[in-house]
C-alpha cells in the first residue's frame, strides 16, 4: 500500500480491481496479525491493532477477514515478521522511503533493489533519504463531523501540532510520539476517521512533468506489488 500521499490519491482514483483488492487485504491482514501478536488481542487495548483494524474497515475488508487475521496471531508456528525501512532513489533524483513488514529481509532488499535498478534508480544506505522527510502522525476527519472552531479546539487540547481545513477533510498533524495520544482523544468524540496513520512527509517537494510522473508512477506501482512492501513515500509531486 502506498502511504497516504498524492500518489495514494492517484491510485485510489483508478479504482480497485479484484486482484488489487486481494493484495491490499493481504497486506492489511499481515499488519493486523503482527499488531495482535505483539500486544493485546483487543483493539481497544492495543493502539497499533486498533489503527490496523480501522484501516482494514476503511478498505472495506470483511469482518471475518479481520477476525481471522487477529486469531492467526495465536498460532505458535506463525511467521515472525519485522518492520524494516528501506531508502532509495529513482530517476530525476526522486527519493523514496519504503516501509516493509517481512519475514525475510534479504528477499525484501533484493526485490526493492531490483525494481529501482531496472528503472534507473538505486537502493540507498540507511539515512540516505530520511533526512529529506519528517515523520509525523496524520488524522483525516470529514468536514461534516466538526466545524473549523470545534476541530481546532480539540486539536489544541489534545496536543496536536497543526490543524488544516482541506477541501473535504480536516487534517490534524501530530508529532510521531503523540499520534496515539491525540488519536485517542478524537476517538472519544468520533467513531470513524477518513484516515489515520504515521507517515513520512517530504520537507521539500520535487516537481515533475507529466512524462516524469508517469515513470515514477510505474516504479511505485511495481514496488507496491511486492508482498513485503506496506507503504511507500516519495518527495515527488506527480502530475496526473
C-alpha positions in Angstrom: 0.0 0.0 0.0 1.2 3.4 -0.7 1.5 5.9 2.1 -1.5 8.3 2.3 0.1 10.8 -0.1 -0.6 12.3 -3.5 0.5 9.0 -5.1 -2.1 7.2 -2.9 -4.8 9.6 -4.1 -3.9 8.9 -7.8 -4.0 5.2 -7.2 -7.4 5.4 -5.4 -8.9 7.3 -8.4 -8.0 4.4 -10.7 -10.4 2.1 -8.7 -9.6 -1.3 -7.3 -9.7 -4.4 -9.4 -10.4 -7.7 -7.6 -6.7 -8.8 -7.7 -5.6 -5.4 -6.3 -8.2 -5.6 -3.5 -6.9 -9.1 -2.6 -3.3 -7.7 -2.5 -4.4 -4.9 -0.2 -6.3 -7.2 2.1 -3.3 -9.5 2.3 -1.1 -6.6 3.5 -3.7 -5.3 5.9 -4.1 -8.8 7.3 -0.4 -9.1 7.9 -0.3 -5.9 9.8 -3.3 -6.9 11.9 -1.7 -10.3 12.7 1.6 -8.7 13.7 0.0 -6.0 15.8 -2.1 -8.6 17.6 0.9 -10.8 18.2 3.0 -8.0 19.7 0.2 -6.7 22.0 -3.3 -7.3 23.3 -5.8 -9.1 21.0 -8.4 -6.5 22.0 -8.1 -3.4 19.6 -9.4 -1.2 22.5 -6.3 -2.1 24.5 -3.8 -2.1 21.6 -3.4 1.2 19.7 -1.4 -0.3 16.8 -4.0 -3.1 16.4 -6.9 -0.6 16.6 -5.3 1.6 13.9 -4.7 -1.5 11.7 -8.3 -2.7 12.1 -9.6 0.8 11.3 -7.5 0.8 8.1 -9.0 -2.5 7.2 -12.5 -1.2 7.7 -11.7 1.8 5.6 -10.7 -0.6 2.8 -14.0 -2.5 3.2 -12.3 -5.6 4.4 -15.0 -8.1 5.6 -15.2 -8.6 9.4 -14.5 -12.3 9.1 -11.1 -11.5 7.4 -10.3 -9.1 10.3 -11.1 -11.7 13.0 -9.2 -14.4 11.1 -6.1 -12.1 11.0 -6.3 -11.5 14.7 -6.8 -15.2 15.5 -3.8 -16.1 13.3 -1.6 -14.3 15.8 -2.2 -17.0 18.3 -0.7 -19.7 16.1 2.6 -20.6 17.7 4.3 -21.5 14.4 3.2 -18.3 12.6 6.0 -16.5 10.9 7.9 -13.8 12.7 7.6 -10.6 10.8 9.6 -7.4 11.5 9.1 -3.8 10.3 12.1 -2.8 8.1 12.6 0.5 6.3 14.5 0.8 3.0 15.6 4.0 1.4 16.5 4.7 -2.2 16.4 7.0 -5.2 14.7 6.8 -8.6 15.3 8.7 -11.8 15.0 12.6 -11.7 16.6 12.5 -8.1 13.3 11.3 -6.7 13.7 10.0 -3.1 11.8 7.0 -1.7 11.1 5.6 1.7 9.8 2.1 1.6 8.3 0.5 4.7 8.1 -3.3 4.8 6.7 -6.0 7.1 8.8 -9.0 6.2 10.0 -12.4 7.5 12.9 -12.3 5.1 14.9 -9.1 4.9 17.2 -10.4 2.2 14.3 -11.1 0.0 12.8 -7.7 0.6 16.1 -5.8 0.0 16.7 -7.8 -3.2 13.2 -7.2 -4.6 13.3 -3.5 -3.9 16.8 -3.1 -5.3 15.8 -4.9 -8.5 12.8 -2.6 -9.1 14.9 0.5 -8.5 17.8 -0.6 -10.6 15.7 -1.7 -13.5 14.2 1.9 -13.6 17.4 3.8 -13.3 17.4 4.1 -9.6 19.3 2.6 -6.7 18.9 1.4 -3.2 20.5 3.7 -0.6 22.1 3.3 2.8 20.2 3.9 6.0 19.7 7.6 6.3 20.3 8.4 2.7 16.7 9.8 2.1 15.2 10.1 5.6 16.8 13.5 6.0 14.6 14.7 3.2 11.5 13.8 5.1 10.0 14.1 8.6 7.9 11.6 10.4 4.5 12.6 11.8 1.1 11.4 12.8 -1.8 12.2 10.4 -5.5 12.1 11.1 -8.2 12.9 8.5 -11.7 13.7 9.6 -14.7 14.5 7.4 -15.6 18.2 7.4 -19.2 17.3 8.1 -18.3 16.0 11.6 -16.9 19.1 13.1 -16.8 22.9 12.4 -13.4 24.6 12.0 -13.6 26.0 15.5 -14.5 22.7 17.1 -11.8 20.7 15.3 -9.2 23.4 16.2 -10.2 23.3 19.9 -10.0 19.5 20.1 -6.7 19.5 18.2 -5.2 22.2 20.5 -6.4 20.5 23.7 -5.2 17.0 22.6 -1.7 18.3 21.9 -1.8 18.1 18.1 0.9 20.1 16.2 -1.1 21.5 13.4 -4.7 21.5 12.0 -5.7 22.3 8.4 -9.0 22.7 6.6 -8.8 20.9 3.3 -11.5 20.6 0.6 -13.4 17.7 2.2 -11.5 17.0 5.4 -9.8 18.4 8.5 -6.2 17.3 8.6 -4.6 17.0 12.0 -0.8 16.7 12.2 0.9 15.3 15.4 4.4 14.6 16.5 5.1 10.9 15.8 5.3 10.1 19.5 2.0 11.9 20.3 0.0 10.2 17.5 -1.9 7.6 19.6 -2.5 10.0 22.4 -4.1 12.6 20.1 -5.9 9.9 18.2 -7.5 8.6 21.4 -8.9 12.0 22.2 -10.7 12.1 18.8 -11.8 8.5 19.1 -13.8 9.5 22.2 -15.8 12.0 20.0 -16.0 10.2 16.7 -16.4 6.5 15.7 -14.6 6.6 12.4 -11.9 8.6 10.7 -11.4 9.1 7.0 -7.8 8.1 7.6 -5.2 7.9 10.3 -1.6 6.8 10.4 2.1 7.6 10.9 3.7 8.9 7.7 6.9 10.3 6.2 6.3 13.6 4.6 8.8 15.4 2.4 10.4 18.6 3.7 10.9 20.0 0.1 8.8 18.6 -2.7 10.2 17.8 -6.2 8.1 19.0 -9.1 7.9 16.6 -12.1 6.3 17.0 -15.5 3.8 14.6 -16.9 6.3 12.2 -18.6 8.5 12.1 -15.5 5.5 11.5 -13.3 4.4 8.5 -15.4 7.8 6.9 -14.9 7.7 7.4 -11.1 4.1 6.1 -11.0 5.3 3.0 -12.9 8.0 2.4 -10.2 5.6 3.0 -7.4 3.0 0.6 -8.8 5.7 -2.1 -9.4 7.1 -1.7 -5.9 3.6 -1.8 -4.4 3.0 -5.2 -6.0 5.8 -6.7 -3.7 4.2 -8.6 -0.9 6.6 -7.3 1.7 6.0 -3.6 0.9 3.5 -2.0 3.2 3.9 1.7 2.4 5.9 3.9 0.1 6.6 7.6 0.4 8.2 9.9 -2.1 9.1 13.6 -2.3 7.8 14.0 -5.8 4.7 15.9 -6.8 3.2 13.8 -9.5 1.2 15.2 -12.4 -1.9 13.2 -13.4 
